[in-house]
Amino acid sequence: MISPTGLDWLDRRRFLGSFSSGLGAIALSWMLQNDQRSVAAAPFDPLAPRAPHFPGRAKRVIHLFCVGAVSHLDTWDYKPKLIQMHGRPLPDSHGGKVVTFQGENGNLAQSPWKFRPKGKCGKHVSDLLPRLGDLVDDMCFIHSLTSRTNTHGPGEIYMSTGFTREGAPSMGAWVSYALGTLNHDLPAFVAIPDPRGVPQQGPVNWSNGFLPAYSQGTAWGADRPIEHLARPAGIDAEADRRAASFLRELNQVNLAQSPGDSDLAARIAAYELAGRMQTSAPEAGDLAAESPATRALYGVDDVNPIKAGFARNCLFARRLIERGVRFVTLYNGAFAMGEGVQNWDGHQRIKSDYERHGPVLDQPAAALLVDLKARGLLDDTLLVWTTEFGRMPTFQKGAQGRDHNPKGFTAWMAGAGVKRGTSFGATDELGYQAVENVVDVHDFHATVLHLLGLDHTKLTFRHNGADRRLTDVAGKVISGLLA
């Protein structure tokens, strides 16, 4: 149709088609804008729960780390031959007159403590740790663990990160990076230092290394609160909420302008978590809410202040994993100044040193295992006990203590997916070096990840042109430990 003015007129069909398309475009535009508003308003949560590679038996881990290299020969590794050969030189078949970390060694020395069979499995354990010894039916011992270093600092880092040099992520950081947290209001990974101080390498042991910054551990203890969580005086809850909501919108804009900036994302997530922890942290750390029976079980009111402090940390660890924290590293012992050695580094007087350290560890750690089991938490929680390396079967020349020995030492696991009341691997008849089913820390880490449903060869992060992982280019799952 030609109009009187020469312009084309739309016919009815074209008009209705154009009109419906226009309405659709308007609706689509509105929906996209609405989606963008929803995304902008949604809180950024880099540690939201994520699925594992396959169904794991464990959902969370407590790593009990005894600082200073606990002697396996005075705790978990019973050697009748060492008792028979007490006072004799180390045989040539075992190296003869060896020179170790602090120098020349003297003669073979039996443990100052007797070993007795414990539990239904009959596992021999030292009298130094009687309460933990009563729980051997729940434990799986690894007696053939080896390390790549005989020095405390690198040994701590190796057990924590799989590398002897600083810069690699810790096991807890890898786990929180892979799986996120089970509680939006608490950190995914918490490190609980000993009441006496931190391990020799300090925060390096719970570092995120080259992983995104949000996966690093948070140092927090029952008697070591996180500072500056309280709302400033003069600001009420509603004003605080409105300010936080506005700040979240601004943060989302900044994130959108800086995609891939993990440091910025981590800082935003940390501040938002700190805001939520104003209420969640005091509740998690409120040990007064526990029953008198539970407090007595752990020994939180013991007359020994160090034991009482460690007991509170053990109880705090249980409360954290109960509330969804994914990974807790609980330290016993510290490289700190004070009267006597503050860790398990028994070079000169192992008997008197360990008589101080044993009771500090024994009751609280045993209570943690008993409590986890009684509450049903052990069904999906993995409790692991480690130290950085072992000790020599000899006393140091001119001393009454044992030198460092990375050639064979003991760790144990309990809980989700682990065989109970068993032992894997062995050191020789004198406890000098691992000889049966020899494993290293990479194998240990691979097994922990496997129990969480993670394939250690697939849990990688691109860094400096290589796909890095907790187990480096090694590691195998210790299938003999798996239930």
Helices and strands as residue ranges (DSSP letters): H 12-41, E 60-66, G 72-74, H 80-84, G 92-94, E 99-100, E 103-108, E 115-118, E 123-126, H 130-133, G 136-138, E 139-146, H 152-161, H 171-179, E 189-192, G 202-206, G 213-215, E 218-219, H 237-257, H 262-284, G 287-289, H 292-298, H 305-322, E 327-332, H 350-374, G 377-379, E 381-386, E 390-391, E 394-396, E 404-405, E 409-415, E 422-424, E 426-427, E 434-436, E 439-440, H 441-451, E 461-463, E 466-468, G 479-481
